């Protein structure tokens, strides 16, 4: 932590930081702005100084990172969004720059909690990252923020929505990792987010259960349009059991309509069994798949019965 | 089609006096004319659902005129006399406050309150339940209310699925898949089917379905390609479950109908029995005394 501004904020607090920065401005406006441009300066420091920067018209001296960050802050806090946006940087023209600034905001700002407006800016920045850029490398930082919000008893509603809106199934991994955490509250929140995984609530080792489920079902996961707004139980992704059953979307020769008409539990049983048999013996699986559906269901019952008897 | 005790019933089984308004008539006709079979234990249960659905729309209207504002969870607010505002934006009933009073306060002092659309729907359902159950029963059932989206709905036995048929008073959902990520509170809107071609959405007011879709479309991200759309799912409280508490009210207060013959000796029957045998009873008895409402 080489930046003096960072040290003052962390050691003496934000009032001292503002006072120090005001003195710097009185001495040399440009030099004051240059201190904010220091690579070591974090978003919470920039956020704390934002009103002083604006009222003293220092924006022109700021680095691109800081200019974009303050423009994003202003846009996020804008009361009216339509028809014209006050944000002066086009995402189309400078996509990488805005992406990197959003990442910087979340990376350096997630662990601070200045006030509710600040939290709002952080959550919305994380939402922009996941819903617009869809970059899987951003997911650990956003999941970190999500768990921090839960830890502090702050609402996670929009952030959860934004996180799963990344439309990247690998976003389940950073949550699943928390199932192995020693922190019970963290584990509980991870279980709440992953409740849609069959059997996870009853699993003796939820982390192992999650990993097995993830590895088995990843190729067959699809987006689900459910959301917290319409149900208490968010189910962002679900398993396409027909795909799991027949392996490839293009395999249309297998009883598609008949399969769709089955109860969802039977679809799940067929999908799971088909996957296991395919893994065990591809030739046996092909032979099994060509049987009529009711014969397939019956063969599963027989296998289960034999397993039970053993 | 409606089945009561295994028997198909028609509109003739329902006396005009049992149907309080056009909305209830529409609900009844929708259920009677449905290709789906709706099974009830008694005619009283059918009437309860009709009245409950009517109470849902009345409560939606009441919420609109209360002046309660739309706000995301960051800006939720409530009357601190009745509720604690939690850090996550939820409203927790204060200890010692009767939940019925706290729910009524939202409608009485709406301008003090701000919440988003899912919480609004739960509030509407609580208020409708309060219209249908006596306050004492309501207070014992919902002693520890916490209002936060759809998350705390266990007491209402909310059913959320794709129903075989939509009925006025249902809560539907219009999804806005390309919502502007800066305004995720408009990712969709929970709406009450008002039964007259309009829907109520908290923050949007009363609009037709195209009107709701248009309002959400204005809250999409720049360059959005997908329009908002109505989902097939519907949300309803557990009418059948809650009915038992309404019927218990009758039992608790001994609300039977008193019948007096020409010797002025009296006998009593339940309201349901009276409704079923009304024609015969009117011929046999000279005075009929109804319990107080």
Interface residues (C-beta under 8 A of the other chain):
Chain A: X75 X76 X81 X82 X85 X116 X119 X120 X124 X127 X128 X131 X132 X152 X153 X154 X155 X156 X157 X158 X161 X162 X165 X225 X227 X228 X229 X230 X231 X232
Chain B: X72 X73 X74 X86 X87 X88 X89 X90 X116 X117 X118 X149 X150 X151 X152 X153 X160 X173 X175 X177 X180 X181 X182 X183 X184 X185 X187 X188 X189 X190 X218 X219 X221 X222 X231 X233 X235
